[in-house]
Amino acid sequence: MTNSTEHDIDLLLRILDYCDRIESCKQRFGDNFDIYQQDLDYQDVIKMNLFQIGECVI
C-alpha cells in the first residue's frame, strides 16, 4: 500500500472509532432529544466526537 492509502485507511478507522464513541454515549445517556438538551456532559461528548470527525475530513 502507498502512504496515501495507509493514511486514508487510518483516517477512516479513526472516524469509525468516533462514530462508535457517539453510539456508546447514546446508549449510555439514551436517545431522547430532551435528555440531550438538558445534559451538558452528553452534549459535550457528542460535540467533541463530531468535531474530531470534522478534523479528519478536512
Backbone torsions as a table, in degrees:
resi	resn	phi	psi	omega
1	MET	NA	149.1	176.3
2	THR	-80.9	162.4	177.5
3	ASN	-59.9	-37.2	179.4
4	SER	-62.9	-44.1	179.2
5	THR	-64.6	-42.7	178.0
6	GLU	-62.3	-40.6	178.7
7	HIS	-63.4	-44.3	179.2
8	ASP	-62.4	-42.4	179.1
9	ILE	-64.5	-41.8	177.7
10	ASP	-60.2	-44.3	178.6
11	LEU	-62.6	-43.3	179.4
12	LEU	-63.9	-39.1	177.8
13	LEU	-65.6	-38.3	176.5
14	ARG	-65.1	-42.0	178.1
15	ILE	-61.0	-43.6	177.7
16	LEU	-61.7	-39.0	177.9
17	ASP	-62.9	-43.8	177.9
18	TYR	-63.7	-37.6	176.2
19	CYS	-64.1	-41.1	177.3
20	ASP	-62.8	-38.7	178.4
21	ARG	-65.1	-39.6	177.1
22	ILE	-63.2	-45.8	179.9
23	GLU	-62.2	-41.9	178.5
24	SER	-62.3	-42.3	178.3
25	CYS	-63.3	-42.5	-179.9
26	LYS	-62.1	-38.5	178.2
27	GLN	-68.4	-36.2	-179.2
28	ARG	-70.3	-46.2	-174.9
29	PHE	-93.4	-19.1	-176.6
30	GLY	101.4	161.8	-178.1
31	ASP	-107.6	21.7	177.4
32	ASN	-82.8	124.9	-177.4
33	PHE	-62.9	-32.6	178.0
34	ASP	-62.4	-40.8	177.3
35	ILE	-63.0	-43.9	179.3
36	TYR	-58.5	-45.2	-177.9
37	GLN	-64.4	-29.9	-175.5
38	GLN	-91.7	-16.4	-173.5
39	ASP	-109.1	105.5	-177.7
40	LEU	-65.7	-33.3	177.7
41	ASP	-64.6	-43.4	177.7
42	TYR	-59.1	-47.7	179.7
43	GLN	-60.4	-43.5	-178.2
44	ASP	-63.2	-41.9	179.9
45	VAL	-63.6	-46.7	-179.1
46	ILE	-64.3	-47.7	-178.2
47	LYS	-61.5	-42.8	-178.0
48	MET	-64.8	-41.0	178.6
49	ASN	-67.8	-38.1	175.6
50	LEU	-65.0	-38.4	176.5
51	PHE	-61.2	-43.7	-179.7
52	GLN	-64.2	-39.6	176.7
53	ILE	-61.3	-45.0	178.2
54	GLY	-59.0	-40.4	177.8
55	GLU	-63.2	-33.8	-179.2
56	CYS	-70.3	-29.9	-173.5
57	VAL	-95.5	-1.8	178.9
58	ILE	-77.8	NA	NA
